[in-house]
Amino acid sequence: MTTITTNTASTALKQLFDRQAAQAVSLSDDEAGITALFPLIEKIGKVTEGEGSIPFVIVVQKPELTLSECMAKVILDGKTGASYLADNRVTNLDDIPQGHYLAVDVEDGRIMLNTKPSIALAQFKRDKRFGGTVNEGTSMVTYEPEILLDRPGLGACWYDFANPRYGSLSCGGRLGLGT
């Protein structure tokens, strides 16, 4: 894998931000809040580049927005996404910025295919990465639905077993307006 910096990819990062921001504003009804994240791309520095990686993902934080509403925005081959998770059953293992934020250096889970969640979390810790949240996963497939072409869908499992069809999303960090 190679790395890119914001200095050599500022135009590409701006285009990526603009593309994601249009959808994020549609989800959040908060154009000012989403637009305020733009200067944070200057803080990104180095990111991993390659298949399954994306420099950042705009994550919308809106308490009244349900997972079902988020997944309904995911459209691939004319099919609309759905969620079967109860919002009140989802918890985050890490500290998440308040408000909208950027998940930085996001990997879609390909690297961790067929890996138990406990092993994936230990590897993330060794690599100084963070396990992805449900909101980060739904955000990623909202902006990049083609990720689902080779997968049966997004999933969540409370059992610690490996499955060759599923991996664990991760990110290198999170940038919010207060960070």
Secondary structure by P-SEA (a helix, b strand, c coil): cccccccccaaaaaaaaaaaaaaaaaacccaaaaaaaccccccccccccccccccccbbbbbccccaaaaaaacccccbbbbbccccccccccccccccbbbbcccccccccccccaaaaaaaaaaaccccccaaaaaaaaaaccccccccccccccccbbbbccbbbbbbcccccccc
